[in-house]
Amino acid sequence: MLPPSYDTDKARQFPIVYYLHGLGDNEQSLINAGGWNVYDDLLSQKKVSEFLIVTPYGYRSFYINSRDGKFRYEDFFLHEFIPEIEKKYRVKVGRASHGIAGVSMGGFGALHYAFKYPQRFASVSTHMAALMDQLPANVGGTPEGKMMGNIFGNPIDPAYYQANNPLSLARKAPLASLKSMKIYFDCGDRDHYGFNVGAQQLDDVLKSRGVPHEAHIYPGGHDMQFVLEHFGASLEWHSKALK
């Protein structure tokens, strides 16, 4: 999604935000749900600056490499997708102009990338991110667990899950890098997956490490209505962070 000045100011380079969709959605979900209209309205109100929003298709990958090494989404995203996008479009070079955002499964991915590769992103925002400190003991027998088994091992490998879990990464990421990143996340208080518990845990982890961030538990469930109610906050967050 290109900002209005992209075609008129052909010498200008723009900041970029990568948006990662949730499980069961695709790269069109943000446009189909009305996210572009939110951005357009904020632009007209001069509440945000212009930047590119790029929405890759994430399959059911959680945006990481699978445990068995057969589906290496993380490698693809970092070493193929991002370089190709930034070769094709006029994107400002450097961490200071790069942000990442995500919803649900995409929130897991966005926080995973931000905390694992803080040298690449200056800002991160998520809505109802799929955060669980520990996987439930019986998860392997559920439909969700079977799907997660394709990514985290079959049977699920708890150590591999923890190695990629944003909560674990937040506990051990270099403190200076975390403190230099602009971090925003929110979740609904009636999230039927219980991700509001994970959001509160991430809030506690960052507070315990003295990492500045903004976190909210708002009224709401786990759906695109909740996302759209707060997506504007993400856009304003990245606009300020990426200057």
C-alpha positions as CSV (number, residue, x, y, z in Angstrom):
1,M,0.0,0.0,0.0
2,L,1.7,3.2,-1.3
3,P,1.2,6.6,0.3
4,P,-0.3,9.4,-1.9
5,S,3.0,11.1,-2.6
6,Y,4.7,8.0,-3.8
7,D,3.8,8.5,-7.5
8,T,4.0,12.3,-7.5
9,D,7.3,12.8,-5.6
10,K,9.5,10.3,-7.5
11,A,12.8,11.4,-5.8
12,R,11.5,10.8,-2.3
13,Q,12.3,7.7,-0.2
14,F,9.8,6.5,2.4
15,P,9.7,4.7,5.7
16,I,8.2,1.3,5.7
17,V,6.0,-0.8,8.0
18,Y,5.6,-4.6,7.5
19,Y,2.1,-5.8,8.6
20,L,1.7,-9.5,9.5
21,H,-1.8,-10.9,9.3
22,G,-3.5,-13.4,11.7
23,L,-4.2,-17.1,11.3
24,G,-6.7,-17.9,8.6
25,D,-6.3,-14.5,7.0
26,N,-4.1,-13.5,4.0
27,E,-2.2,-10.6,2.6
28,Q,-5.4,-8.9,1.5
29,S,-7.0,-8.9,5.0
30,L,-6.0,-5.4,6.0
31,I,-7.4,-3.8,2.9
32,N,-10.5,-6.0,3.0
33,A,-11.2,-5.1,6.6
34,G,-10.9,-1.4,6.0
35,G,-7.4,-0.8,7.4
36,W,-6.4,1.4,4.4
37,N,-9.4,3.6,5.1
38,V,-8.1,4.1,8.6
39,Y,-4.7,5.2,7.3
40,D,-6.3,7.5,4.7
41,D,-8.5,9.2,7.3
42,L,-5.5,9.8,9.6
43,L,-3.5,11.2,6.7
44,S,-6.2,13.6,5.8
45,Q,-6.3,14.7,9.5
46,K,-2.5,15.1,9.4
47,K,-2.2,12.7,12.4
48,V,0.3,10.4,10.5
49,S,3.0,10.9,8.0
50,E,3.4,8.9,4.8
51,F,5.0,5.5,4.7
52,L,4.6,2.2,2.8
53,I,2.6,-0.6,4.4
54,V,3.6,-4.1,3.1
55,T,1.5,-7.1,3.9
56,P,3.1,-10.5,3.1
57,Y,1.2,-13.8,3.0
58,G,2.2,-15.7,6.2
59,Y,0.4,-19.0,5.6
60,R,0.0,-20.8,9.1
61,S,3.7,-20.3,9.8
62,F,3.7,-18.0,12.9
63,Y,6.3,-16.3,10.7
64,I,9.1,-18.6,11.8
65,N,11.1,-21.5,10.5
66,S,9.4,-24.8,11.2
67,R,11.0,-27.2,13.7
68,D,11.7,-29.8,11.0
69,G,13.3,-27.2,8.7
70,K,11.0,-28.0,5.8
71,F,9.2,-24.6,5.8
72,R,11.6,-21.8,6.5
73,Y,9.4,-18.7,6.5
74,E,11.7,-16.6,8.7
75,D,14.6,-17.1,6.3
76,F,12.3,-16.2,3.4
77,F,11.0,-13.1,5.1
78,L,14.3,-11.7,6.2
79,H,16.6,-12.8,3.3
80,E,14.3,-12.8,0.3
81,F,11.1,-10.9,0.8
82,I,12.4,-7.8,2.6
83,P,15.3,-7.3,0.2
84,E,13.1,-7.8,-2.8
85,I,10.5,-5.3,-1.6
86,E,13.1,-2.7,-0.7
87,K,14.8,-3.1,-4.1
88,K,11.5,-2.7,-6.0
89,Y,10.2,0.3,-3.9
90,R,11.8,3.6,-2.8
91,V,12.4,2.8,0.9
92,K,14.7,4.7,3.3
93,V,17.7,2.6,4.2
94,G,18.4,1.8,7.8
95,R,16.7,0.6,11.0
96,A,15.3,4.1,11.9
97,S,12.9,3.9,8.9
98,H,11.6,0.3,9.5
99,G,8.7,-0.8,11.6
100,I,6.8,-4.0,12.0
101,A,3.2,-4.7,13.1
102,G,1.0,-7.7,13.5
103,V,-2.4,-9.2,14.6
104,S,-2.9,-12.4,16.5
105,M,-0.5,-14.9,14.9
106,G,1.0,-11.9,13.1
107,G,1.5,-10.3,16.5
108,F,3.5,-13.3,17.5
109,G,5.6,-12.9,14.4
110,A,6.0,-9.1,14.7
111,L,7.2,-9.3,18.3
112,H,9.4,-12.3,17.5
113,Y,11.2,-10.4,14.7
114,A,11.4,-7.2,16.8
115,F,12.9,-8.8,19.9
116,K,15.1,-11.3,18.0
117,Y,16.4,-8.8,15.4
118,P,16.2,-5.4,17.2
119,Q,18.9,-4.1,14.9
120,R,16.4,-4.2,12.0
121,F,13.3,-2.5,13.4
122,A,12.9,0.8,15.2
123,S,9.2,0.3,16.1
124,V,6.8,-2.6,16.7
125,S,3.0,-2.7,17.3
126,T,0.6,-5.5,17.8
127,H,-3.0,-6.1,18.4
128,M,-4.2,-9.3,20.3
129,A,-0.9,-10.9,19.7
130,A,-0.8,-14.7,20.1
131,L,1.2,-14.7,23.4
132,M,1.4,-17.7,25.7
133,D,4.2,-18.1,28.2
134,Q,3.7,-21.8,28.2
135,L,1.7,-24.0,25.8
136,P,-1.1,-25.8,27.5
137,A,-0.2,-29.4,28.4
138,N,-3.0,-30.9,26.3
139,V,-2.5,-28.6,23.3
140,G,-1.2,-31.5,21.1
141,G,-4.6,-33.2,21.0
142,T,-6.5,-30.1,19.8
143,P,-7.1,-28.9,16.2
144,E,-5.0,-25.8,17.1
145,G,-2.2,-28.1,18.5
146,K,-2.1,-30.2,15.4
147,M,-1.7,-27.1,13.3
148,M,1.0,-25.8,15.6
149,G,2.7,-29.2,15.4
150,N,3.6,-28.4,11.8
151,I,5.6,-25.4,13.0
152,F,6.8,-26.3,16.6
153,G,7.4,-30.0,16.1
154,N,5.2,-33.1,16.1
155,P,4.9,-33.8,19.0
156,I,5.4,-30.1,19.9
157,D,8.9,-29.4,21.1
158,P,8.5,-27.1,24.2
159,A,12.2,-26.0,23.9
160,Y,11.7,-24.9,20.3
161,Y,8.5,-23.0,21.2
162,Q,10.4,-21.2,23.9
163,A,13.3,-20.4,21.6
164,N,10.8,-18.5,19.4
165,N,8.3,-17.2,21.9
166,P,8.3,-13.4,22.1
167,L,7.9,-13.6,25.9
168,S,11.1,-15.6,26.2
169,L,12.9,-13.3,23.7
170,A,11.8,-10.2,25.6
171,R,13.4,-11.7,28.8
172,K,16.8,-12.2,27.1
173,A,17.1,-9.6,24.3
174,P,19.9,-7.0,24.7
175,L,18.5,-4.4,27.1
176,A,20.0,-1.4,25.1
177,S,18.3,-2.6,21.9
178,L,14.9,-3.0,23.6
179,K,15.1,0.4,25.2
180,S,15.9,2.0,21.8
181,M,12.8,0.5,20.2
182,K,9.3,1.9,20.3
183,I,7.0,-0.9,21.5
184,Y,3.2,-0.8,21.5
185,F,0.7,-3.6,22.0
186,D,-2.9,-4.1,23.1
187,C,-5.4,-6.9,23.6
188,G,-9.1,-7.3,24.4
189,D,-10.2,-8.2,28.0
190,R,-12.5,-10.9,26.6
191,D,-10.0,-12.5,24.2
192,H,-11.3,-16.0,23.9
193,Y,-7.8,-17.4,23.5
194,G,-6.6,-15.8,26.7
195,F,-4.0,-13.7,24.9
196,N,-4.8,-10.9,27.3
197,V,-3.0,-12.9,29.9
198,G,0.1,-13.1,27.6
199,A,-0.2,-9.3,26.9
200,Q,-0.1,-8.6,30.7
201,Q,2.8,-10.9,31.1
202,L,4.8,-9.1,28.4
203,D,3.9,-5.8,30.0
204,D,5.3,-7.2,33.3
205,V,8.5,-8.5,31.6
206,L,9.2,-5.1,30.0
207,K,8.4,-3.2,33.1
208,S,10.8,-5.5,35.2
209,R,13.6,-4.7,32.7
210,G,12.9,-1.0,32.6
211,V,12.0,-1.0,29.0
212,P,9.7,1.9,27.9
213,H,6.6,0.7,26.1
214,E,2.9,1.3,25.8
215,A,0.5,-1.6,26.6
216,H,-3.3,-1.6,26.9
217,I,-6.0,-4.1,27.8
218,Y,-9.2,-2.7,26.2
219,P,-12.8,-3.9,26.3
220,G,-13.2,-6.4,23.4
221,G,-12.7,-9.8,22.1
222,H,-10.5,-11.5,19.5
223,D,-11.7,-10.2,16.1
224,M,-11.1,-7.7,13.4
225,Q,-13.5,-5.3,14.9
226,F,-11.2,-5.0,17.9
227,V,-8.2,-4.5,15.5
228,L,-9.8,-1.8,13.5
229,E,-10.8,0.1,16.7
230,H,-7.2,0.4,17.6
231,F,-5.3,0.2,14.3
232,G,-5.1,3.9,14.2
233,A,-3.0,3.8,17.4
234,S,-0.5,1.5,15.6
235,L,-0.3,3.9,12.6
236,E,0.3,6.9,14.8
237,W,2.8,5.0,16.8
238,H,4.9,4.1,13.8
239,S,4.5,7.6,12.3
240,K,6.1,9.1,15.4
241,A,8.7,6.4,15.8
242,L,9.8,6.5,12.1
243,K,9.7,10.3,11.9
